[in-house]
Amino acid sequence: MGAGGGSLRVRVRAGILARMKTEIMGLMGCPLLMLVVSAGVIRAGEGLESREFIYERAPFPSCHASTLAETSTGLVAAWFGGTEEKHPDVGIWMARKEGGKWSEPVEVANGAPAEGSGDKRYPTWNPVLFQSQGGPLVLFYKLGPSPEAWWGMRMTSGDGGKTWSRPERLPDGMIGPVKNKPVVLPDGSLLCGSSTEDDGWRVHFERTTDLGKTWSRTAAVHDGKAIAAIQPSILFTGGDGLLAVGRTRNGKIFRIASPDAGHHWGEMGLTNLPNPNSGTDAVTLKDGRHLLVYNHAPGSPPRWGGPRSPLNVAVSEDGLVWQAALVLEDEKGGEFSYPAVLQSADGRVHVTWTWKRQRIRYAVIDPARLRPVAMPDGTWPSAVR
């Protein structure tokens, strides 16, 4: 073919690449992933393998506070959904990922009173899934009129979330894991990061040796005055050492360490990572690094109202110094919040989060492909987008 044919091939190839790029960006829903066309290959940001919505349509208009677990049959996700947060019709909804696809959302728990009891219907809050080793899948959630007055609930499933036991109320004074997943300690007990909001924002830790039938707990590990903190994630720092990080009203993510598997805790302090009064989650990876998902945005006023965009991933070797790794969402005025994160048996990291209070988004990350960049003063580097 002559020069005209060669030119035609170039134009056709360029047109195909342009259409592919447009279609993929449309499917993924966010041009700010910095998709790049290079040598005919379209690549997403380093380490990000995929991103999708768990559902496109649902019988509820609003959703929040997702959670993840890996079962023998695949991933399971849950969240609360209803008219709006605090509305009595808000229930716990769930979907399972089997055969590469998410099932339709199904309501598995709500606050409807027993027939004839005369009790009020209350909203549900903050589900937390936990898959026990060789045992049932456990669902913890909160029930009650508000975070200041809610109580802990528990259900179990022996078939990966297809069917569930009757809900049980946790003992008085026990909330269970308040937002983020519990961790299994070397002695087999389950340690849950928890918090209360009825007398200031204060963190405490709850422990169970039988998947939530019986409990013990620490007192609040800080007074809630110098630092108002809730919703801890628990990380492993070697031996019996633990580190908890999470949300505050102080404009920064908090940190607090334990030398003895959570029986005693040191003084709470603030990291240099911003927190706009929004939930975070973190996990200790199999390679020993820690991975944190959070909103790297300026701190908010004392009450909620700060920006919840962008949504970021940072990694750390020691839990002290964090490096920028990935931006999952970035849209001015958008809300991308309350992430949940776990590492599956194959080494991949799975993240879910609230997308504009309308849907739950899900992403898969290969942590080996992340290329972290230093942020010594806590400023997100322009090189990581």
C-alpha positions in Angstrom: 0.0 0.0 0.0 1.3 3.5 -0.8 1.8 6.5 1.4 -1.8 7.3 1.5 -2.6 3.8 2.8 0.1 4.2 5.5 -1.4 7.5 6.5 -4.9 5.9 6.7 -3.6 3.1 8.9 -2.2 5.7 11.3 -5.4 7.7 11.4 -7.5 4.5 11.9 -5.2 3.3 14.7 -5.3 6.7 16.4 -9.1 6.8 16.1 -9.4 3.3 17.6 -7.2 4.3 20.5 -9.1 7.5 21.1 -12.4 5.6 21.2 -10.9 2.9 23.5 -9.7 5.6 25.9 -13.0 7.4 25.9 -15.0 4.2 26.5 -12.8 3.0 29.3 -12.7 6.4 31.0 -16.5 6.5 30.7 -16.9 3.0 32.2 -14.6 3.8 35.1 -16.4 7.1 35.7 -13.4 9.3 36.5 -11.0 10.9 34.0 -8.7 11.9 36.9 -7.2 8.4 37.1 -4.7 9.8 34.6 -5.2 7.1 32.0 -2.3 7.1 29.6 -2.0 5.9 26.0 1.4 4.5 25.4 2.5 2.3 22.5 -1.1 1.3 22.0 -1.6 0.2 25.6 -4.0 2.0 28.0 -2.7 1.9 31.6 -4.2 3.1 34.9 -2.2 4.5 37.8 0.6 2.4 39.2 -0.8 -0.4 41.2 -4.5 0.1 40.4 -5.8 -3.0 38.7 -9.6 -2.3 38.5 -12.3 -0.1 39.8 -16.1 -0.5 39.5 -19.4 0.1 41.3 -20.8 -2.8 43.3 -24.2 -2.0 42.0 -25.7 0.5 39.5 -29.2 0.6 40.8 -30.7 -0.3 44.2 -34.0 0.1 46.1 -32.5 2.8 48.3 -31.3 6.3 47.4 -28.5 6.7 49.9 -25.7 4.5 51.2 -22.6 4.7 53.4 -20.1 2.8 55.6 -19.1 -0.2 53.5 -17.2 -3.2 54.8 -15.4 -6.2 53.2 -14.5 -9.8 54.0 -13.0 -12.7 52.0 -14.9 -16.0 52.3 -14.1 -19.4 50.8 -16.6 -18.6 48.0 -15.4 -15.1 47.3 -15.6 -11.5 48.5 -18.6 -10.2 50.5 -19.4 -6.5 51.0 -22.0 -4.8 53.2 -23.1 -1.2 53.9 -26.0 0.6 55.3 -28.7 2.0 52.9 -32.0 3.8 53.0 -33.7 7.1 52.6 -30.8 8.9 54.3 -28.4 8.4 57.3 -30.4 8.3 60.6 -33.7 7.5 58.9 -35.6 4.6 60.5 -35.8 2.7 57.2 -31.9 2.4 57.0 -30.9 -1.2 56.9 -27.8 -3.3 56.3 -27.4 -4.4 52.7 -25.0 -7.0 51.3 -23.6 -8.2 48.0 -21.3 -11.2 47.1 -18.7 -11.3 44.4 -18.7 -14.8 42.8 -17.6 -15.7 39.3 -16.2 -12.2 38.8 -19.6 -10.4 39.3 -21.3 -8.8 42.2 -24.7 -10.1 43.1 -27.7 -7.8 43.5 -27.9 -6.0 46.9 -30.0 -7.8 49.5 -31.1 -6.4 52.9 -29.9 -8.7 55.6 -30.7 -6.7 58.8 -32.8 -3.7 59.8 -34.2 -2.1 62.9 -37.8 -3.1 62.4 -39.3 -4.1 65.8 -40.8 -7.6 66.5 -44.4 -7.8 65.4 -46.7 -6.8 68.2 -43.9 -5.5 70.4 -44.8 -1.8 70.2 -41.2 -0.9 69.9 -39.9 1.9 67.7 -38.1 1.2 64.5 -34.5 2.4 64.6 -31.9 2.9 61.9 -28.9 0.6 61.5 -25.3 1.8 61.3 -21.7 0.9 60.4 -21.7 -2.8 59.5 -18.4 -4.7 60.0 -17.8 -8.1 58.4 -15.3 -10.6 59.7 -14.5 -14.1 58.3 -13.3 -16.4 61.0 -10.7 -19.1 60.3 -12.6 -22.3 59.6 -15.8 -20.8 61.2 -18.7 -18.5 60.3 -18.8 -15.2 58.6 -19.7 -12.6 61.3 -21.6 -9.4 60.8 -21.3 -6.7 63.5 -23.5 -3.6 63.2 -25.0 -0.9 65.3 -28.7 -0.2 66.0 -30.2 2.8 67.6 -31.3 6.4 67.1 -27.8 8.0 66.9 -24.1 7.3 67.5 -24.5 8.7 71.0 -27.2 6.2 71.9 -26.7 3.1 69.6 -25.8 -0.5 70.7 -24.0 -3.4 69.2 -25.6 -6.2 67.2 -24.3 -9.5 65.8 -25.3 -12.1 63.2 -23.4 -15.1 61.7 -23.5 -16.9 58.4 -22.3 -20.5 57.7 -22.5 -20.2 53.9 -20.5 -17.1 53.0 -23.4 -14.6 53.5 -26.2 -16.3 51.7 -28.2 -17.0 54.8 -27.9 -15.5 58.3 -28.7 -16.2 61.9 -31.2 -14.2 63.9 -29.7 -10.9 65.2 -28.3 -10.8 68.7 -27.7 -7.8 70.8 -24.2 -7.5 72.3 -23.8 -7.2 76.1 -24.4 -3.8 77.6 -21.5 -1.5 77.2 -20.1 -3.4 74.2 -20.3 -1.9 70.7 -18.1 -4.3 68.8 -15.9 -3.0 66.0 -17.3 0.5 65.5 -16.4 0.9 61.8 -13.2 -1.0 60.8 -12.4 -4.7 60.8 -11.2 -6.5 63.9 -7.8 -8.3 64.0 -6.9 -11.8 65.2 -4.2 -11.8 67.8 -1.6 -14.5 68.3 -3.6 -16.1 71.1 -6.6 -16.4 68.8 -8.7 -13.7 70.4 -10.4 -11.0 68.3 -9.4 -7.4 69.0 -11.9 -4.7 67.9 -11.2 -1.0 67.6 -14.2 0.8 69.0 -15.2 4.3 70.2 -18.0 6.2 71.9 -19.5 9.6 71.2 -21.8 10.2 74.1 -19.2 11.9 76.4 -16.8 13.3 73.8 -15.1 11.3 71.1 -13.1 8.6 72.8 -11.4 5.4 71.6 -11.4 2.1 73.4 -10.8 -1.5 72.5 -13.0 -4.6 72.9 -11.9 -8.2 72.9 -13.7 -11.5 72.4 -12.4 -15.1 72.3 -15.6 -16.6 70.9 -16.5 -14.5 67.9 -18.7 -12.1 69.9 -20.6 -14.2 72.4 -18.6 -12.9 75.4 -16.6 -9.7 75.7 -14.1 -7.7 77.7 -13.0 -4.1 77.0 -10.5 -1.4 78.0 -11.5 1.9 79.4 -11.2 4.9 77.0 -7.5 5.2 76.1 -7.6 9.0 76.1 -9.9 11.7 77.6 -11.4 12.9 74.3 -10.5 16.6 75.1 -7.0 17.2 73.7 -7.8 14.8 70.9 -11.3 14.0 69.8 -10.9 10.6 68.1 -13.1 7.7 66.9 -13.1 4.7 64.6 -9.6 3.1 65.0 -7.9 0.7 62.6 -5.4 -1.7 64.2 -2.0 -2.5 62.6 0.7 -5.0 63.6 4.2 -3.6 64.4 6.1 -6.7 65.4 5.9 -9.1 68.4 3.0 -8.0 70.6 3.2 -4.4 69.3 0.1 -2.8 67.8 -0.6 0.6 66.3 -4.1 2.2 66.0 -4.8 5.0 63.6 -8.0 6.8 62.7 -10.4 9.8 62.5 -10.3 13.0 64.6 -11.9 16.4 64.9 -8.4 17.8 65.2 -7.6 18.0 61.5 -5.1 15.2 61.6 -5.2 11.3 61.7 -4.4 10.1 65.2 -2.0 7.3 66.2 -1.7 5.4 69.5 0.5 2.3 70.2 0.3 -0.8 72.4 3.3 -2.8 73.5 1.3 -5.8 74.8 -1.3 -6.9 72.2 -3.8 -4.2 73.2 -4.0 -4.7 76.9 -2.4 -1.3 77.5 -2.0 1.7 75.3 0.4 4.7 75.3 -0.4 8.3 74.8 -2.4 9.3 71.8 -0.8 11.7 69.3 -1.4 13.2 65.9 0.3 12.2 62.6 1.2 14.8 59.9 -1.5 13.3 57.7 -4.6 15.5 57.3 -8.1 14.3 58.3 -11.2 16.3 57.4 -13.2 14.6 60.2 -13.8 11.6 58.0 -13.4 7.8 58.4 -10.2 6.0 57.4 -9.1 2.4 57.2 -5.7 0.6 57.2 -4.2 -2.8 57.0 -0.8 -4.4 57.7 0.3 -6.2 54.5 1.9 -9.6 54.3 5.2 -7.9 53.4 5.1 -6.0 56.7 4.2 -2.6 55.2 1.1 -0.7 56.3 -1.4 0.6 53.8 -3.8 3.5 54.7 -6.8 4.7 52.8 -8.0 8.2 53.7 -9.0 11.6 52.5 -5.8 13.7 52.2 -7.7 16.9 52.6 -7.5 19.9 55.0 -9.0 19.4 58.4 -12.6 20.4 59.0 -14.4 22.5 61.6 -15.3 20.7 64.9 -18.4 19.2 63.4 -18.6 17.2 60.1 -18.4 19.4 57.0 -14.9 19.2 55.7 -14.0 18.0 52.2 -14.1 14.3 51.5 -12.2 14.4 48.3 -9.6 13.3 47.2 -9.5 9.7 48.4 -5.9 8.6 48.8 -3.7 5.6 49.5 -0.5 5.9 51.5 2.0 3.2 52.7 4.5 3.1 55.5 7.3 0.8 56.6 7.0 1.6 60.3 3.6 3.4 60.9 5.4 6.6 61.5 6.5 7.9 58.1 3.9 7.7 55.4 4.5 7.9 51.6 2.0 8.8 48.9 1.0 5.9 46.7 -2.2 6.4 44.8 -5.3 8.6 44.3 -8.5 6.6 44.1 -10.9 9.6 43.6 -10.4 13.3 43.1 -13.4 15.6 42.2 -13.9 19.0 43.7 -17.1 18.9 45.8 -17.5 15.2 45.6 -17.8 12.9 48.6 -15.6 9.8 48.6 -15.5 8.5 52.1 -15.5 5.8 54.7 -13.1 3.3 53.0 -12.8 -0.3 54.0 -9.6 -2.2 53.1 -8.4 -5.8 53.2 -5.7 -7.9 51.7 -6.9 -11.2 50.2 -5.1 -14.5 50.2 -3.6 -13.8 46.7 -1.9 -10.7 48.0 -4.1 -8.2 46.3 -5.6 -5.3 48.2 -9.4 -4.7 48.0 -11.0 -1.3 48.9 -14.6 -0.2 49.0 -15.9 3.3 49.7 -18.9 5.6 49.7 -19.3 7.3 46.3 -21.3 10.5 46.7 -23.7 8.7 49.2 -25.3 7.1 46.1 -23.3 4.0 45.4 -20.5 1.8 46.8 -17.3 1.7 44.7 -14.8 -1.1 44.7 -11.2 -1.2 43.6 -8.4 -3.8 43.4 -4.8 -2.8 44.0 -1.6 -4.7 43.5 0.6 -3.5 46.4 3.8 -4.8 44.8 3.3 -2.3 41.9 2.8 0.8 44.0 5.6 3.3 43.7 5.4 5.4 46.9 6.7 9.0 47.0 7.9 10.8 50.1 5.8 13.5 51.7 8.0 14.6 54.6 5.8 17.6 55.6 2.5 15.8 55.0 1.9 17.5 51.7 0.6 15.2 48.9 3.2 15.3 46.0 2.0 16.4 42.6 3.8 13.4 41.1 1.2 11.0 42.5 -2.2 11.5 40.9 
